[in-house]
Amino acid sequence: MCTLEKRGKVFHLILTGPDEQHRLNPTTIDSIRSALAQIRSDSTPGSALVTSSDGRFFSNGFDLAWASSPSAGGSDPAVARRRLGHMVSLFSPLVADLLSLPMPTIAAVTGHAAAAGFALAVCHDYVLMRKDKGFLYMSEIDLGLPLPGYFMALLRSKIVNPMWRREVTMRGARVSADRAVEMGIVDSAHGDAGETIEAALRLGEELSLQGVGTDTCTPR
């Protein structure tokens, strides 16, 4: 579900798998948390993390197909709601893991980032995004699903302008890279996926040379 590479002191976490939407289910969440635990254990002063993904999606959010799987009883709406709630509960510690990681973290958003995928991206200290395709999208409003409380807390801290925050959370705006830079959600926009990842790795190396670590890194 994810692979971990290292370039100098920069860890590179890549979301992988046969489904390029990189939807978040218990297996995916556990895989990412295990990688973050390894990064935390192996880190040294000056370490940095870049998170990216394969394919045209960064992450399309929670795995609703897993929640509604008939083989697990998800064809019953009550069961599907419980399974979705289970994913919401499992994802919260992953958010905490990223926010508390003792190093600079950079999301290279290489494609669509929707719902929990949007939240995953903005858990990082820096967000870089490709501008040739893809958008940020909090899709719950269009799916008729409530936003978890910790999603709203995260978005309040990351989208400080209330007008733009309403655009994302109440109107379900699909935010392009250039628009996301204007809104302050994304730090920079780049031509395509490859350019975005390379820019993120360069930024990680620059921060690594500055020796940013536990005592100086504060989640944004």
DAGI-V614823 format. One record per backbone hydrogen bond with DSSP energy under -0.5 kcal/mol. NH is the residue of the N-H (numbers start at 1). CO is the residue of the C=O. Records with the same first field share a line. If there is no record, write none. Layout:
NH = CO ; CO
This chain:
3 = 14
5 = 12
7 = 10
10 = 7
11 = 9 ; 48
12 = 5
13 = 11 ; 50
14 = 3 ; 12
15 = 13 ; 52
16 = 1
20 = 18
22 = 19
24 = 61
25 = 23
29 = 25
30 = 26
31 = 27
32 = 28
33 = 29
34 = 30
35 = 31
36 = 32
37 = 33
38 = 34
39 = 35
40 = 36
41 = 37
42 = 38
43 = 39
46 = 212
47 = 44
48 = 9
49 = 104
50 = 11
51 = 106
52 = 13
54 = 15
57 = 20
58 = 112
59 = 112
60 = 21
63 = 24
64 = 62
67 = 63
68 = 64
69 = 66
72 = 69
73 = 70
74 = 69
76 = 73
77 = 75
79 = 76
80 = 76
81 = 77
82 = 78
83 = 79
84 = 80
85 = 81
86 = 82
87 = 83
88 = 84
89 = 85
90 = 86
91 = 87
92 = 88
93 = 89
94 = 90
95 = 91
96 = 92
97 = 93
98 = 94
99 = 95
100 = 96
101 = 97 ; 98
103 = 101
104 = 47
106 = 49
107 = 126
108 = 51 ; 106
109 = 107 ; 128
110 = 108
112 = 56
113 = 135
114 = 59
115 = 137
117 = 114
118 = 115
119 = 115
120 = 116
121 = 117
122 = 118
123 = 119 ; 120
124 = 121
125 = 105
126 = 105
128 = 107
129 = 188
130 = 109
131 = 190
132 = 191
136 = 175
137 = 113
138 = 173
139 = 137
141 = 138
142 = 139
143 = 139
144 = 140
145 = 140
148 = 146
151 = 148
152 = 148
153 = 149
154 = 150
155 = 151
156 = 152
157 = 153
158 = 154
159 = 155
160 = 158
162 = 160
165 = 161
166 = 162
167 = 163
168 = 164
169 = 165
170 = 166
171 = 166
173 = 167
175 = 136 ; 173
176 = 174
180 = 176
181 = 177
182 = 178
183 = 179
184 = 180 ; 181
185 = 180
186 = 180
187 = 127
188 = 127
190 = 129
196 = 192
197 = 193
198 = 194
199 = 195
200 = 196
201 = 197
202 = 198
203 = 199
204 = 200
205 = 201
206 = 202
207 = 203
208 = 204
209 = 205
210 = 206
211 = 208
212 = 207
216 = 213
217 = 213
218 = 216
